[in-house]
């Protein structure tokens, strides 16, 4: 058997995507919604706290605000997700980057909206 025949045979055997059971698909969808909504709520709380504690934070470097929100939200989500039924043990690096990016983006949006009022 040549190399191309081996590759063709291997490509035919392995499915392109994993097969997901109907119940598993629903669970993944619900977890995805929870992983999107939770950062929004956490970000609103941080934005309100920062608004009342620091105002526009003109005397604080923006990077320190960024890191503080990032680190605190990571630990809050790490402890909070199991309470709302999200399987944290199945999280990969890309999942944590996804939820932390959402948290930071939501935080800046909500804080900016609160500062403009």
MODELLER restraints for C-alpha pairs under 7 A, 6 or more apart:
rsr = mdl.restraints
at = mdl.atoms
rsr.add(forms.Gaussian(group=physical.xy_distance, feature=features.Distance(at['CA:31:A'], at['CA:86:A']), mean=5.75, stdev=0.5))
rsr.add(forms.Gaussian(group=physical.xy_distance, feature=features.Distance(at['CA:35:A'], at['CA:99:A']), mean=6.45, stdev=0.5))
rsr.add(forms.Gaussian(group=physical.xy_distance, feature=features.Distance(at['CA:36:A'], at['CA:99:A']), mean=6.96, stdev=0.5))
rsr.add(forms.Gaussian(group=physical.xy_distance, feature=features.Distance(at['CA:39:A'], at['CA:99:A']), mean=6.48, stdev=0.5))
rsr.add(forms.Gaussian(group=physical.xy_distance, feature=features.Distance(at['CA:39:A'], at['CA:102:A']), mean=6.23, stdev=0.5))
rsr.add(forms.Gaussian(group=physical.xy_distance, feature=features.Distance(at['CA:39:A'], at['CA:103:A']), mean=4.64, stdev=0.5))
rsr.add(forms.Gaussian(group=physical.xy_distance, feature=features.Distance(at['CA:40:A'], at['CA:103:A']), mean=6.29, stdev=0.5))
rsr.add(forms.Gaussian(group=physical.xy_distance, feature=features.Distance(at['CA:40:A'], at['CA:106:A']), mean=5.84, stdev=0.5))
rsr.add(forms.Gaussian(group=physical.xy_distance, feature=features.Distance(at['CA:43:A'], at['CA:103:A']), mean=5.71, stdev=0.5))
rsr.add(forms.Gaussian(group=physical.xy_distance, feature=features.Distance(at['CA:43:A'], at['CA:106:A']), mean=5.73, stdev=0.5))
rsr.add(forms.Gaussian(group=physical.xy_distance, feature=features.Distance(at['CA:43:A'], at['CA:107:A']), mean=4.46, stdev=0.5))
rsr.add(forms.Gaussian(group=physical.xy_distance, feature=features.Distance(at['CA:44:A'], at['CA:107:A']), mean=6.45, stdev=0.5))
rsr.add(forms.Gaussian(group=physical.xy_distance, feature=features.Distance(at['CA:44:A'], at['CA:110:A']), mean=6.18, stdev=0.5))
rsr.add(forms.Gaussian(group=physical.xy_distance, feature=features.Distance(at['CA:46:A'], at['CA:107:A']), mean=6.91, stdev=0.5))
rsr.add(forms.Gaussian(group=physical.xy_distance, feature=features.Distance(at['CA:47:A'], at['CA:107:A']), mean=5.87, stdev=0.5))
rsr.add(forms.Gaussian(group=physical.xy_distance, feature=features.Distance(at['CA:47:A'], at['CA:110:A']), mean=6.06, stdev=0.5))
rsr.add(forms.Gaussian(group=physical.xy_distance, feature=features.Distance(at['CA:47:A'], at['CA:111:A']), mean=4.73, stdev=0.5))
rsr.add(forms.Gaussian(group=physical.xy_distance, feature=features.Distance(at['CA:56:A'], at['CA:115:A']), mean=6.69, stdev=0.5))
rsr.add(forms.Gaussian(group=physical.xy_distance, feature=features.Distance(at['CA:70:A'], at['CA:100:A']), mean=6.67, stdev=0.5))
rsr.add(forms.Gaussian(group=physical.xy_distance, feature=features.Distance(at['CA:70:A'], at['CA:104:A']), mean=6.83, stdev=0.5))
rsr.add(forms.Gaussian(group=physical.xy_distance, feature=features.Distance(at['CA:74:A'], at['CA:100:A']), mean=6.87, stdev=0.5))
rsr.add(forms.Gaussian(group=physical.xy_distance, feature=features.Distance(at['CA:81:A'], at['CA:88:A']), mean=6.72, stdev=0.5))
rsr.add(forms.Gaussian(group=physical.xy_distance, feature=features.Distance(at['CA:82:A'], at['CA:88:A']), mean=6.57, stdev=0.5))
